[in-house]
């Protein structure tokens, strides 16, 4: 059982789980347990609950804004835009999770991205290092939305699927939902 406040999440996750996917200032409330002689055994036996909040951060290697822009380009039969960054900056992300045998289940992810609001649910398998998340991105109307090339999606919800390896996840917006 541990409560951590105002912690830089990137070095913590790198040390604990060898994951460098998330950066920001985090607050955690943890109630976890694990047994084993190696880190792999401990990860496989990891169980418990956690509450998390991360502020002023970024998801490294996943660009949700680009995924929505890419889907819009396909919808409009235009050349998809080039990525300007591989990351998704965000103002905050919050949620709770239950971990069972090294698999983290989250049903209440919320976040405020740049010109987008996100909710989601899914799982991260810490043992196999895979992710399977369903996100729903709400694109609000406004100048920032237009500046980011998201005007066509303003006022809409866009489903996004994040799946695959934690090292190289696939991020795909549902073009059909935009139609």
C-alpha positions as CSV (number, residue, x, y, z in Angstrom):
1,X,0.0,0.0,0.0
2,X,1.5,3.3,-1.0
3,X,0.4,6.8,-2.0
4,X,2.7,8.8,-4.2
5,X,2.1,12.4,-5.1
6,X,3.9,14.8,-7.5
7,X,6.1,12.0,-8.8
8,X,7.6,12.2,-12.3
9,X,6.1,9.0,-13.8
10,X,8.6,8.3,-16.6
11,X,11.6,7.4,-14.4
12,X,9.3,5.5,-12.0
13,X,7.8,3.3,-14.8
14,X,11.2,2.8,-16.4
15,X,12.6,1.5,-13.1
16,X,9.6,-0.6,-12.1
17,X,8.4,-2.0,-15.4
18,X,10.9,-1.0,-18.1
19,X,8.2,1.1,-19.8
20,X,9.0,4.5,-21.2
21,X,5.6,5.2,-22.8
22,X,4.2,7.8,-20.3
23,X,5.6,11.0,-19.0
24,X,4.1,13.6,-16.6
25,X,3.5,14.4,-13.0
26,X,1.7,11.6,-11.3
27,X,-0.4,10.9,-8.2
28,X,-0.9,7.2,-7.4
29,X,-2.8,5.3,-4.7
30,X,-1.6,1.7,-4.8
31,X,-2.7,-1.4,-3.0
32,X,-0.7,-4.1,-4.8
33,X,1.0,-7.4,-3.9
34,X,3.3,-9.8,-5.7
35,X,5.5,-12.7,-5.0
36,X,8.4,-14.3,-6.9
37,X,12.1,-14.6,-7.1
38,X,12.5,-12.7,-10.4
39,X,10.9,-9.6,-11.8
40,X,9.1,-11.8,-14.4
41,X,7.6,-14.0,-11.6
42,X,6.6,-10.9,-9.6
43,X,5.0,-9.3,-12.6
44,X,3.0,-12.5,-13.3
45,X,1.8,-12.7,-9.7
46,X,1.0,-8.9,-9.4
47,X,-2.5,-8.3,-8.1
48,X,-4.3,-5.4,-6.6
49,X,-5.9,-2.0,-7.3
50,X,-4.7,1.5,-8.1
51,X,-6.0,5.0,-8.6
52,X,-3.9,7.2,-10.9
53,X,-3.8,10.7,-12.2
54,X,-1.1,12.2,-14.4
55,X,-0.9,15.9,-15.2
56,X,1.0,17.9,-17.9
57,X,2.2,14.7,-19.6
58,X,2.5,12.9,-22.9
59,X,2.0,9.4,-24.2
60,X,5.2,8.6,-26.1
61,X,5.0,6.8,-29.4
62,X,1.2,7.2,-29.8
63,X,-0.2,10.2,-31.6
64,X,-4.0,10.2,-31.2
65,X,-4.4,13.6,-32.9
66,X,-2.6,12.2,-36.0
67,X,-4.8,9.1,-36.0
68,X,-7.9,11.3,-36.2
69,X,-6.4,13.6,-38.8
70,X,-5.4,10.5,-40.8
71,X,-9.0,9.1,-40.7
72,X,-10.3,12.5,-41.8
73,X,-8.0,12.5,-44.8
74,X,-9.1,9.1,-45.8
75,X,-12.7,10.1,-45.5
76,X,-12.1,13.2,-47.7
77,X,-10.0,11.2,-50.1
78,X,-7.0,13.4,-49.5
79,X,-3.4,12.6,-48.9
80,X,-2.9,11.6,-45.2
81,X,-0.9,14.2,-43.3
82,X,2.6,13.6,-42.1
83,X,3.1,13.1,-38.4
84,X,4.6,16.1,-36.7
85,X,5.3,14.2,-33.5
86,X,5.1,10.6,-32.3
87,X,3.6,11.7,-29.0
88,X,0.2,12.7,-27.6
89,X,0.5,15.6,-25.1
90,X,-2.2,15.9,-22.5
91,X,-3.3,18.2,-19.7
92,X,-4.5,15.3,-17.5
93,X,-5.4,11.6,-17.4
94,X,-7.3,9.9,-14.6
95,X,-8.6,6.4,-13.8
96,X,-8.7,3.4,-11.6
97,X,-7.4,-0.1,-12.4
98,X,-7.5,-3.6,-11.1
99,X,-4.5,-5.8,-11.7
100,X,-5.0,-9.6,-11.8
101,X,-2.0,-11.9,-12.4
102,X,0.0,-9.1,-14.1
103,X,-2.9,-7.8,-16.3
104,X,-4.2,-4.3,-15.6
105,X,-7.9,-3.7,-16.3
106,X,-9.2,-0.1,-16.6
107,X,-12.8,0.8,-17.2
108,X,-12.8,4.6,-16.5
109,X,-10.0,6.3,-18.2
110,X,-10.6,10.0,-18.8
111,X,-8.3,12.6,-20.2
112,X,-8.0,16.1,-21.6
113,X,-5.8,16.1,-24.7
114,X,-4.9,19.1,-26.8
115,X,-8.2,20.0,-28.5
116,X,-9.8,16.6,-27.6
117,X,-11.4,14.9,-24.6
118,X,-10.9,11.2,-24.2
119,X,-12.6,8.3,-22.4
120,X,-11.7,4.7,-22.6
121,X,-11.4,1.3,-21.2
122,X,-9.1,-1.7,-21.8
123,X,-6.3,-3.7,-20.5
124,X,-2.5,-3.7,-20.4
125,X,-0.8,-7.1,-20.1
126,X,2.3,-6.4,-18.2
127,X,3.6,-10.0,-18.5
128,X,3.2,-10.2,-22.3
129,X,3.8,-6.4,-22.8
130,X,0.6,-5.9,-24.9
131,X,-2.2,-3.3,-24.9
132,X,-5.8,-3.6,-25.9
133,X,-7.7,-0.3,-25.4
134,X,-10.9,1.2,-26.8
135,X,-10.9,5.0,-26.7
136,X,-13.6,7.5,-27.5
137,X,-12.3,10.9,-28.5
138,X,-14.7,13.8,-28.4
139,X,-13.5,16.7,-30.7
140,X,-14.9,20.0,-29.4
141,X,-15.6,22.9,-31.7
142,X,-13.3,25.8,-31.6
143,X,-10.3,27.6,-33.1
144,X,-7.8,25.2,-31.6
145,X,-9.6,22.3,-33.2
146,X,-9.5,24.0,-36.6
147,X,-5.8,24.9,-36.2
148,X,-5.0,21.2,-35.6
149,X,-6.9,20.2,-38.8
150,X,-9.7,18.5,-36.9
151,X,-12.5,20.9,-37.9
152,X,-14.4,18.1,-39.9
153,X,-14.6,16.0,-36.7
154,X,-15.7,18.9,-34.4
155,X,-18.6,18.0,-32.3
156,X,-18.2,14.3,-33.0
157,X,-17.0,11.3,-31.1
158,X,-14.3,9.2,-32.8
159,X,-13.6,5.7,-31.7
160,X,-9.9,4.8,-31.6
161,X,-8.4,1.3,-31.1
162,X,-5.0,1.0,-29.5
163,X,-3.6,-2.6,-29.6
164,X,-0.6,-4.7,-30.0
165,X,2.8,-4.6,-28.4
166,X,3.7,-1.9,-25.8
167,X,6.9,-1.3,-27.8
168,X,5.0,-0.6,-31.1
169,X,1.3,-0.3,-30.6
170,X,-1.2,0.2,-33.4
171,X,-3.4,3.3,-33.2
172,X,-6.4,3.4,-35.5
173,X,-9.3,5.7,-35.7
174,X,-12.7,4.3,-36.9
175,X,-13.3,6.0,-40.3
176,X,-16.7,4.5,-40.5
177,X,-17.8,6.3,-37.3
178,X,-16.8,9.6,-39.0
179,X,-19.0,8.8,-42.0
